[in-house]
Amino acid sequence: MVEPISDAQVAILAGGLGLRLRPITEKIPKPMIEVSGKPILEWQLLWFKESGFRRFVFLVGYKREVIMNYFGDGSSWGVEIRYSVEEEPLGTGGALRNAFEKIDAPIILMSNGDIVTTLDPRRLADTLLGNRGDTDIVIASVELPSPYGVLDVGPEGRIRAFIEKPRLRNTWINAGVYAMVRDMVGEAPRKGDLEKTLFPQKAKEGRVRAVLYPDTPWISVDSFKDIKEAEKIIGRRAQS
């Protein structure tokens, strides 16, 4: 059993409409889509709990009653869950700012509510703690998954291999999982996305770090095809 982390909270963005996943999301919010028998949001809760995180704030909006009725106060999972409600879409930054009064820990872990991965979120908190004074935000970064098959082309144009949708080496993307100091919650915009406001601003100030996760399974569930890929990742987690 991993030792619980008492001075951190996890904020999960769980208000997504999931328009590309209709008709499923006509009745439930996107993070409640089932993957291998459980909602994505439940897999996320279990994933963070495995790394020692026990305190959660769910940032909810669309169809929020589905999430609140399912999880309640979190006691059935051995965790604490608070809820921050958006009455209108506020963007990732606005949703975080709206949750300011629900967040009282010095360290915040934040995740998009449609992510399925095996990356270790504790590394983000450890990196933030290890660089106090010059770092406010730490971003998980995974290798870009190619949407297409890649050809290995040799001399004279001869194809040596077909590589089905590889991870592109040394091409890193934002994995949608972050760690930050609590002060950043108060600096988030009241409306708008962190990726377009606070993160670029702090990067210019040199106060953002990346933690790289090479060869790490990761998917943002945006389509029905992505659900199948997410099931494969859950299967790998179960075997590890």
Buried (B, 14 or more C-beta within 10 A) or exposed (E): EEEBBEEBBBBBBBBBBBEEBEEBBEEBBBBBBBBBEBBBBBBBBEBBBBBBBBBBBBBBBBBBEBBBEEBEEBEEBEBEBBBBBBEEEBBBBBBBBBBEEBBEBEBBBBBBBBBBBBBBBBBBBBBBBEEEEEBBBBBBBBBBBBEEEEEEEEEEEEEEEEEEEBBEEEEBBBBBBBBBBBEBBEBBBEBBBBBEBBBEBBBEEEBBBBBBBEEBBBBBBBEEEBBEBBBEBBEEBEEE
